[in-house]
Amino acid sequence: MNKKALPIGLFIMLLFLSFKSSAQLQTLKGSKLSVEQLDKFIKKQMDSLGLPGLSFALINKGKVVYHRSLGVSDIVTKKKVDANSLFEAASLSKPLFSYFVLKLVDQKVLNLDTPLYRYLPYPDIAKDECYKLITARMVLSHTTGFPNWRYFDKRDENRYKYGELYIRFTPGTQFAYSGEGYSYLARVIAHLNHLTLQTLDPYFQSEAAKPLQLKNSWFSGNDYITKHRVKGHADGKLTGKRWPTAFPEQDSTWFEPAGGLHTEAVDYSTFLIALMTGKGLSKKSSNELFKEQVQLDKSTPHFLVNGDAAWGLGIAIRPVSYGVIYEHGGNNGDAQSGFKINKANKNGYVFFTNCDKGVVFNKNIGTLLGN
């Protein structure tokens, strides 16, 4: 019996699916990896770690070559995560905010090395004259001397009251990771443009998000986020947290540069590709972003846990056997995230989770893709 030939449309579709399933991906080093291998690895990680939801993207040679939106937004309703689902970026907010700042530096809205008090005095720390040394460069490289967050960090209770902002060392002399500095810089930028933290996000959209063609990235709340935002989980349960906050009076209307960004993997990959290619920034600003601004002491958690040896402007720097990896992690407790990029070959990855197991996932996927 003669077999009938397949319809040409069906043949092309099967050929495409066959090619897609056997397509070769690359790790950050450039080693080969199949789609099947990565799919299998991610599924195993989600099952073993109990990740409710995940948004993941792999970048090869400056293009997104693999993207997955997996799991559920909410373990109670079982609402599926899809390409429109928005995750808390946590501290992955900082690199995108740093890019925004450097855009404004290129526009001469502010200078990296002008003390911020000259633009806007900060009453919260005015009692300490040392704060007048703080610049945007120090904020983005975490050398302000501020605690990470005044309401959460351990402090000397004999010297500082609860909720009191303080400086631990002379600004510009050491590395100490701080969201407080980012908050101050956001206030400065709002002030310079006759805005407030409640009205700053549209300015970010016009100056950074729109030129980069970011369609799903916001630092302040809106109706779209409310509709598509996934819910956070910790210890396998819903947390019920409404919005990431660092201050008692803070809510979703605030522009939160250190941990308030909501986005997903494809949109954030677009930003990472822009970083690696220098899109939208002057060559000088792009070089400053990736340049070692401060070396990390080998006793810091960033060195001990991640191997980060230095910090640029909004990004960690980690030397590896095949070059340099630029990276950042995010941890809002019930929402965790991370990315790694190799600027030399323009490979990288980024992920967002809606639970407290993202740090472990980052370590595991980093072992697979970061070699």
C-alpha positions as CSV (number, residue, x, y, z in Angstrom):
1,M,0.0,0.0,0.0
2,N,1.4,3.4,-0.9
3,K,1.6,5.8,2.0
4,K,-0.1,9.1,1.3
5,A,2.2,12.1,1.5
6,L,1.7,14.5,4.5
7,P,0.0,17.8,3.7
8,I,2.7,20.4,3.2
9,G,1.4,22.5,6.1
10,L,1.5,19.6,8.5
11,F,5.0,18.6,7.3
12,I,6.4,22.1,7.9
13,M,4.8,22.2,11.3
14,L,6.3,18.8,12.3
15,L,9.7,19.9,10.9
16,F,9.5,23.1,12.9
17,L,8.6,21.2,16.1
18,S,11.4,18.7,15.5
19,F,13.9,21.5,15.0
20,K,12.7,23.4,18.0
21,S,12.9,20.4,20.4
22,S,16.4,19.5,19.3
23,A,17.7,23.1,19.1
24,Q,21.0,23.8,20.8
25,L,21.2,26.4,23.6
26,Q,24.3,27.8,25.2
27,T,25.4,28.2,28.8
28,L,27.0,31.4,29.9
29,K,30.4,30.0,29.0
30,G,29.2,29.0,25.6
31,S,28.9,25.2,26.1
32,K,26.0,23.4,24.4
33,L,22.8,22.6,26.1
34,S,19.6,21.1,24.6
35,V,16.1,22.4,25.1
36,E,15.2,19.0,26.5
37,Q,17.9,19.2,29.1
38,L,16.9,22.6,30.3
39,D,13.2,21.7,30.4
40,K,14.0,18.6,32.4
41,F,16.2,20.4,34.8
42,I,13.7,23.2,35.5
43,K,10.9,20.8,36.0
44,K,12.9,18.8,38.4
45,Q,13.9,22.0,40.3
46,M,10.3,23.1,40.5
47,D,9.1,19.8,41.8
48,S,12.0,19.2,44.3
49,L,12.0,22.8,45.7
50,G,8.2,23.3,45.5
51,L,8.3,26.4,43.4
52,P,4.7,27.5,42.9
53,G,5.5,29.7,39.9
54,L,8.4,30.6,37.7
55,S,9.2,33.1,34.9
56,F,12.5,32.2,33.2
57,A,14.4,33.3,30.1
58,L,17.7,32.3,28.6
59,I,19.7,34.8,26.4
60,N,22.2,33.6,23.8
61,K,24.2,36.0,21.6
62,G,22.0,38.9,22.7
63,K,18.6,37.3,21.9
64,V,16.1,35.4,24.0
65,V,16.2,31.8,22.8
66,Y,14.3,30.1,25.6
67,H,11.4,31.3,27.7
68,R,9.1,29.5,30.1
69,S,6.2,30.7,32.3
70,L,5.4,27.8,34.6
71,G,3.4,26.8,37.6
72,V,0.7,28.7,39.5
73,S,0.2,32.3,40.6
74,D,-1.6,31.2,43.8
75,I,-1.5,27.7,45.3
76,V,-5.1,28.1,46.6
77,T,-6.9,29.2,43.4
78,K,-4.4,27.3,41.2
79,K,-4.4,30.2,38.7
80,K,-1.8,29.4,36.0
81,V,1.3,31.6,35.5
82,D,1.4,32.8,31.9
83,A,3.4,35.2,29.8
84,N,1.5,38.2,31.2
85,S,2.1,37.2,34.9
86,L,4.1,39.8,36.8
87,F,6.5,39.0,39.6
88,E,8.2,41.1,42.2
89,A,11.7,41.7,41.0
90,A,12.9,42.4,44.5
91,S,16.5,43.7,44.3
92,L,16.6,43.1,40.6
93,S,14.9,46.5,40.7
94,K,18.3,48.1,41.4
95,P,20.1,47.4,38.1
96,L,17.2,48.8,36.1
97,F,17.0,51.9,38.4
98,S,20.8,52.3,38.0
99,Y,20.3,52.3,34.2
100,F,17.6,55.0,34.6
101,V,20.0,57.1,36.7
102,L,22.7,56.8,34.1
103,K,20.3,57.9,31.4
104,L,19.7,61.0,33.4
105,V,23.4,61.5,33.9
106,D,23.8,61.4,30.1
107,Q,21.1,64.1,29.9
108,K,23.0,66.1,32.5
109,V,20.0,66.0,34.9
110,L,22.4,65.1,37.6
111,N,26.1,64.2,38.1
112,L,27.4,61.0,39.5
113,D,29.9,62.8,41.8
114,T,27.9,65.8,43.0
115,P,26.9,65.4,46.6
116,L,23.2,64.6,46.7
117,Y,22.5,67.1,49.5
118,R,23.2,69.9,47.0
119,Y,20.2,68.7,45.0
120,L,18.0,67.8,48.0
121,P,18.9,67.9,51.7
122,Y,17.8,64.8,53.5
123,P,16.2,65.6,56.9
124,D,16.3,61.9,57.9
125,I,20.1,62.0,58.3
126,A,20.8,65.7,58.5
127,K,22.2,65.3,62.1
128,D,25.2,63.6,60.6
129,E,27.4,65.9,58.5
130,C,29.0,62.9,56.9
131,Y,25.9,62.4,54.7
132,K,27.0,65.5,52.7
133,L,29.7,63.3,51.1
134,I,27.2,60.9,49.6
135,T,26.9,60.9,45.8
136,A,24.9,59.0,43.2
137,R,28.0,56.9,42.4
138,M,28.2,55.9,46.1
139,V,24.5,55.0,46.2
140,L,24.8,52.8,43.1
141,S,28.0,51.1,44.3
142,H,26.7,50.6,47.9
143,T,29.3,52.7,49.6
144,T,27.1,55.3,51.3
145,G,27.5,53.8,54.8
146,F,23.8,53.5,55.2
147,P,22.2,50.3,56.6
148,N,20.3,48.2,54.1
149,W,17.0,49.2,55.8
150,R,16.8,51.2,59.0
151,Y,13.7,49.3,60.2
152,F,15.1,45.8,59.6
153,D,18.9,45.9,60.1
154,K,20.5,45.2,63.4
155,R,21.7,48.4,65.0
156,D,23.5,49.7,68.1
157,E,20.5,50.3,70.3
158,N,22.6,52.4,72.7
159,R,23.3,54.9,69.8
160,Y,20.3,54.7,67.5
161,K,16.6,54.5,68.1
162,Y,14.3,52.1,66.2
163,G,13.6,53.5,62.7
164,E,16.4,56.1,62.9
165,L,18.6,56.4,59.8
166,Y,22.4,56.2,60.5
167,I,25.7,56.0,58.8
168,R,28.1,53.2,59.8
169,F,31.3,54.5,58.1
170,T,32.7,57.4,56.1
171,P,30.8,57.4,52.8
172,G,32.9,56.2,49.9
173,T,35.4,54.1,51.9
174,Q,33.7,50.7,52.2
175,F,31.1,48.5,50.6
176,A,27.8,47.9,52.5
177,Y,24.7,46.8,50.6
178,S,22.0,49.4,51.1
179,G,18.5,50.0,49.8
180,E,18.3,53.2,51.9
181,G,20.7,54.9,49.5
182,Y,18.6,54.0,46.5
183,S,15.5,55.5,48.3
184,Y,17.3,58.8,48.8
185,L,18.5,58.9,45.2
186,A,14.9,58.3,44.0
187,R,13.8,61.3,46.1
188,V,16.6,63.4,44.5
189,I,15.5,62.5,41.0
190,A,11.9,63.2,41.7
191,H,12.8,66.6,43.2
192,L,15.0,67.6,40.2
193,N,12.0,66.9,37.9
194,H,9.4,68.6,40.1
195,L,7.9,65.2,40.9
196,T,7.2,63.0,44.0
197,L,7.7,59.4,44.7
198,Q,4.0,59.0,43.8
199,T,4.5,60.5,40.3
200,L,8.0,59.4,39.4
201,D,7.1,56.1,37.6
202,P,5.6,57.8,34.5
203,Y,8.9,59.7,34.1
204,F,10.8,56.4,34.3
205,Q,8.5,55.0,31.7
206,S,9.2,57.9,29.3
207,E,12.9,58.1,29.8
208,A,13.9,54.4,30.2
209,A,11.1,51.9,29.8
210,K,9.7,53.2,26.5
211,P,13.0,53.7,24.7
212,L,14.0,50.1,25.7
213,Q,10.5,48.8,24.6
214,L,9.8,47.5,28.1
215,K,6.1,46.8,28.2
216,N,5.7,45.0,31.5
217,S,8.0,46.8,34.0
218,W,6.8,49.3,36.6
219,F,8.2,50.6,40.0
220,S,4.7,51.7,41.2
221,G,1.4,50.0,41.3
222,N,-1.3,50.2,38.7
223,D,-4.4,48.3,37.5
224,Y,-2.5,46.1,35.2
225,I,-0.2,44.9,38.0
226,T,-3.2,44.3,40.2
227,K,-4.7,42.1,37.5
228,H,-1.6,40.1,36.6
229,R,0.5,40.1,39.8
230,V,1.4,36.7,41.2
231,K,1.0,36.1,44.9
232,G,3.9,35.4,47.3
233,H,4.5,32.1,49.2
234,A,6.7,31.1,52.1
235,D,7.0,27.7,53.8
236,G,4.6,26.4,51.2
237,K,1.8,28.8,52.1
238,L,0.4,32.0,50.9
239,T,1.9,35.0,52.7
240,G,-0.9,37.5,52.0
241,K,1.6,40.3,51.5
242,R,0.0,43.1,49.5
243,W,3.1,45.0,48.3
244,P,6.8,45.1,49.1
245,T,7.5,47.9,51.6
246,A,10.5,49.1,53.6
247,F,8.9,52.0,55.4
248,P,5.8,52.0,57.7
249,E,4.1,54.7,55.7
250,Q,4.9,53.1,52.3
251,D,2.4,51.7,49.9
252,S,2.0,50.7,46.3
253,T,1.9,54.3,45.1
254,W,5.5,54.8,46.0
255,F,8.3,54.5,43.4
256,E,10.5,51.9,45.1
257,P,13.9,51.7,43.3
258,A,15.4,49.1,45.6
259,G,12.8,46.4,45.5
260,G,9.5,47.5,44.1
261,L,9.8,46.7,40.4
262,H,7.2,44.3,39.0
263,T,8.1,42.6,35.7
264,E,8.6,39.2,34.0
265,A,11.5,37.4,32.4
266,V,11.2,38.4,28.7
267,D,10.8,42.1,29.6
268,Y,13.8,42.0,32.0
269,S,15.8,40.1,29.4
270,T,15.2,43.0,27.0
271,F,16.8,45.3,29.6
272,L,19.8,42.9,30.1
273,I,20.4,42.7,26.4
274,A,20.4,46.5,26.3
275,L,23.0,46.5,29.1
276,M,25.2,44.0,27.3
277,T,25.0,46.0,24.0
278,G,25.2,49.4,25.5
279,K,21.8,50.5,24.1
280,G,20.5,53.8,25.3
281,L,23.6,54.9,27.2
282,S,26.7,56.8,26.3
283,K,29.8,54.7,26.0
284,K,31.1,56.5,29.1
285,S,28.1,55.6,31.2
286,S,28.0,52.0,30.0
287,N,31.7,51.6,30.9
288,E,31.0,53.1,34.3
289,L,28.2,50.7,35.0
290,F,30.4,47.6,34.4
291,K,33.6,49.1,35.9
292,E,34.8,48.0,39.3
293,Q,33.7,50.9,41.6
294,V,34.6,49.1,44.8
295,Q,36.3,45.9,45.7
296,L,34.5,43.6,48.2
297,D,36.1,42.4,51.4
298,K,36.4,38.7,51.4
299,S,34.4,38.5,54.6
300,T,31.2,39.9,53.0
301,P,28.3,37.5,52.3
302,H,28.4,38.6,48.7
303,F,31.9,37.2,48.4
304,L,31.5,34.2,50.6
305,V,28.1,33.1,49.1
306,N,28.2,34.3,45.6
307,G,31.9,34.9,44.8
308,D,31.4,38.5,43.9
309,A,34.7,40.3,44.0
310,A,33.6,43.8,43.2
311,W,30.6,46.1,42.5
312,G,29.9,48.3,39.5
313,L,27.0,50.7,39.3
314,G,24.0,48.6,40.3
315,I,25.6,45.3,39.4
316,A,27.8,42.7,41.1
317,I,31.1,41.6,39.4
318,R,32.3,38.0,39.7
319,P,35.4,36.7,38.0
320,V,35.2,33.1,36.6
321,S,37.6,30.8,34.8
322,Y,36.3,31.9,31.4
323,G,36.0,35.7,32.0
324,V,33.6,37.8,34.1
325,I,30.0,37.3,35.1
326,Y,27.8,40.3,36.0
327,E,25.0,39.4,38.3
328,H,22.4,40.3,40.9
329,G,20.0,38.5,43.1
330,G,16.7,39.5,44.6
331,N,15.0,38.5,47.9
332,N,11.8,39.9,49.2
333,G,11.2,36.8,51.3
334,D,8.2,35.4,49.5
335,A,9.5,36.5,46.1
336,Q,13.0,35.8,44.9
337,S,14.9,36.3,41.7
338,G,18.3,36.4,40.0
339,F,20.2,37.0,36.8
340,K,23.7,36.3,35.4
341,I,25.1,37.7,32.2
342,N,28.4,37.2,30.3
343,K,28.9,40.5,28.5
344,A,31.7,39.1,26.3
345,N,29.4,36.6,24.4
346,K,26.1,38.2,25.4
347,N,24.8,35.1,27.0
348,G,22.8,35.1,30.2
349,Y,19.6,34.1,32.1
350,V,17.1,35.7,34.4
351,F,14.3,34.2,36.5
352,F,11.6,35.3,38.9
353,T,9.8,33.1,41.5
354,N,6.8,33.8,43.8
355,C,8.2,32.0,46.8
356,D,11.1,31.7,49.3
357,K,13.0,29.0,47.3
358,G,14.4,31.2,44.6
359,V,17.8,31.6,46.2
360,V,18.3,27.8,46.1
361,F,17.0,27.7,42.5
362,N,19.5,30.4,41.6
363,K,22.4,28.4,43.0
364,N,21.3,25.3,41.1
365,I,20.5,26.9,37.8
366,G,23.7,28.9,38.1
367,T,25.7,25.7,38.5
368,L,24.1,24.3,35.3
369,L,24.3,27.5,33.2
370,G,27.2,29.3,34.8
371,N,29.6,26.4,34.9
